């Protein structure tokens, strides 16, 4: 589960707060705290981890948002190396909640399977055409990469979750490839 928002700490600083799955906290922290320290140094942000709740404070709102997005990406199943793609210019992340497309627990695995495709073909096609990375984790599908690519990949994932055929989604991707380039 991923909860987020802005809160004030005891000093009155506004900070971004989000919860990440407990099993992802160790990935965020990294071996001997290396990943967390790298995010802190790169983005000049104070990051505090309390259980599965992460607080991010920075004097620079843009750096705070970038740190927030990296933490969110790691929380959604991306490796730190892949999450650091968010440091590239014009990169973004989109998180699609599968529950918005079904109210049945039994449909989750079927919908995840549609996004992944046979032998990973659908996921691979979306990633290669849009220059993005797609992560299916928990009850979400996340897309990370260049903004235009994320926009098209997100639409492709939503089409699959809504029941469009893989062929229609592949045609949509091919028709929109020039928007990514």
C-alpha positions in Angstrom: 0.0 0.0 0.0 1.3 3.4 -0.8 -0.1 6.4 1.2 1.3 9.9 0.8 0.8 13.5 1.6 2.3 16.6 3.1 2.6 17.1 6.9 4.3 19.5 9.3 7.0 18.2 11.6 7.7 19.5 15.2 9.9 22.3 13.8 7.1 23.5 11.5 8.8 22.3 8.3 6.5 21.1 5.6 7.6 17.6 4.5 6.4 15.0 2.1 5.4 11.7 3.8 4.6 8.4 2.2 4.3 4.8 3.3 6.0 2.0 1.3 5.5 -1.7 1.7 7.5 -3.1 4.6 9.3 -5.6 2.3 10.7 -2.6 0.3 12.1 -0.7 3.3 15.3 -2.7 3.2 15.8 -2.0 -0.5 15.3 1.8 0.2 17.8 1.8 3.0 20.3 -0.4 1.1 23.2 -2.4 2.4 24.7 -0.5 5.3 22.4 2.5 4.5 24.1 3.2 1.1 21.0 3.7 -1.0 19.4 6.1 1.4 22.6 8.0 1.9 23.0 8.3 -1.9 19.5 9.8 -2.3 20.1 12.2 0.6 23.4 13.4 -0.9 22.2 13.7 -4.5 19.1 15.6 -3.7 20.2 17.5 -0.6 17.1 16.1 1.3 16.6 14.9 4.8 15.0 11.5 4.6 13.8 9.7 7.8 12.5 6.1 7.8 10.2 5.1 10.7 8.9 1.6 10.1 7.4 1.8 6.6 6.7 5.5 6.8 9.2 7.8 5.0 9.5 11.5 5.6 11.3 13.8 3.1 12.3 17.3 3.8 14.3 19.7 1.6 14.6 23.4 1.3 14.3 23.0 -2.5 10.8 21.9 -3.4 12.0 20.4 -6.7 14.6 18.2 -5.0 12.1 17.2 -2.4 9.7 16.1 -5.2 12.5 14.2 -6.9 13.5 12.4 -3.7 9.8 11.6 -3.1 9.5 10.1 -6.6 12.6 8.0 -6.1 11.3 6.7 -2.8 7.9 6.0 -4.4 9.6 4.1 -7.3 11.6 1.9 -4.9 8.4 1.3 -2.9 6.6 0.2 -6.0 9.2 -2.5 -6.8 11.8 -0.7 -8.9 15.5 -1.3 -8.1 17.3 1.7 -6.8 19.4 1.8 -10.0 16.2 2.0 -12.1 14.6 4.5 -9.6 17.5 6.8 -10.1 16.4 7.2 -13.8 14.0 9.8 -12.2 17.1 12.1 -11.9 17.2 12.4 -15.7 15.7 15.5 -17.2 12.0 15.2 -18.1 11.5 11.8 -16.4 8.5 10.9 -14.4 6.6 8.0 -12.7 3.0 6.9 -13.0 1.3 4.5 -10.7 -1.8 2.7 -11.9 -3.9 1.0 -9.2 -5.4 -2.2 -10.5 -8.3 -1.9 -8.1 -9.6 0.9 -10.2 -10.2 -1.7 -13.0 -11.8 -4.5 -10.9 -13.6 -5.0 -7.6 -12.8 -8.7 -7.6 -9.7 -10.1 -5.8 -9.7 -13.0 -8.3 -9.3 -10.6 -11.2 -6.0 -9.1 -9.9 -3.8 -12.0 -11.1 -5.6 -12.1 -14.5 -5.2 -8.4 -15.0 -1.5 -8.5 -14.0 -1.0 -11.3 -16.5 -2.6 -9.2 -19.3 -0.1 -6.4 -18.6 2.8 -8.8 -18.5 1.6 -10.9 -21.5 2.7 -14.3 -22.6 6.4 -14.7 -21.8 6.6 -11.0 -20.8 5.9 -9.9 -24.4 3.3 -7.2 -23.6 5.4 -5.6 -20.9 8.6 -5.8 -23.1 6.7 -4.2 -26.1 5.5 -1.3 -24.0 8.9 -0.8 -22.5 10.8 -1.0 -25.8 8.5 1.3 -27.8 8.1 4.0 -25.0 11.7 3.8 -23.5 10.1 3.2 -20.1 10.3 0.6 -17.4 7.1 -1.2 -16.3 6.9 -2.8 -12.8 4.0 -4.9 -11.8 4.0 -5.1 -8.0 1.3 -5.7 -5.4 -1.9 -4.2 -6.6 -0.2 -1.6 -8.9 1.5 -1.2 -12.3 4.1 1.5 -12.3 5.8 3.1 -15.3 9.0 5.1 -15.1 10.9 6.9 -17.8 10.7 10.0 -20.1 7.4 11.9 -19.6 6.0 11.3 -23.1 6.9 7.7 -22.9 5.3 7.3 -19.5 2.1 9.0 -20.8 1.8 6.5 -23.7 2.9 3.5 -21.7 0.3 4.4 -19.0 -2.4 4.6 -21.6 -1.3 1.2 -23.0 -1.5 -0.4 -19.6 -4.9 1.1 -18.9 -6.1 -0.2 -22.3 -5.0 -3.7 -21.3 -6.6 -3.4 -17.9 -9.8 -2.3 -19.5 -9.9 -5.4 -21.8 -8.4 -4.1 -25.1 -6.8 -6.8 -27.1 -3.0 -7.0 -27.1 -3.1 -6.4 -30.9 -5.0 -3.1 -30.5 -2.6 -2.0 -27.8 0.4 -2.8 -30.0 -1.2 -0.8 -32.8 -1.7 2.1 -30.4 1.9 1.9 -29.4 3.2 1.8 -33.1 0.9 4.7 -34.0 2.3 6.8 -31.1 6.0 5.9 -31.3 6.9 9.2 -33.0 5.5 11.1 -30.0 8.2 9.4 -27.8 11.1 10.1 -30.1 
